[in-house]
Amino acid sequence: MKAGTTHIKLNDKVEVIAGKDKGRVGKVITVYPKLNKAKVEKINMVKRHTKPSAHNQQGGIIEMEAPIDVSNLMLICSKCTKTVRIKKEILEDGTKVRVCKKCNETIETSA
């Protein structure tokens, strides 16, 4: 997959298929298409040591999500509730949609 294209979008429900959080499910918070990475809620948590600053007066150790590679994530279809591969189709009105390969239903993001 070339940089700049991903099969995952904001607010998608995904499952981690590789790495330390394998098998866990979460919602996509941020997508970095140029890096082929995404941040998923409560997945790939890292501890960051921060100095006190104007933004963070206390300082200390902050736990936050780190980006995870998109190849380690698999989309969960909202209709059949399984991890699925997707295909892209163009509708009659010219819009591109993602379609579940298992149940042939369109996948829309729950905003």
Secondary structure as GFF3:
##gff-version 3
##sequence-region A 1 111
A	DSSP	beta_strand	13	16	.	.	.	ID=ss1
A	DSSP	beta_strand	25	32	.	.	.	ID=ss2
A	DSSP	beta_strand	37	40	.	.	.	ID=ss3
A	DSSP	beta_strand	45	50	.	.	.	ID=ss4
A	DSSP	beta_strand	60	65	.	.	.	ID=ss5
A	DSSP	beta_strand	68	69	.	.	.	ID=ss6
A	DSSP	three_ten_helix	70	72	.	.	.	ID=ss7
A	DSSP	beta_strand	73	76	.	.	.	ID=ss8
A	DSSP	beta_strand	83	84	.	.	.	ID=ss9
A	DSSP	beta_strand	86	90	.	.	.	ID=ss10
A	DSSP	beta_strand	96	100	.	.	.	ID=ss11
A	DSSP	beta_strand	106	107	.	.	.	ID=ss12
###
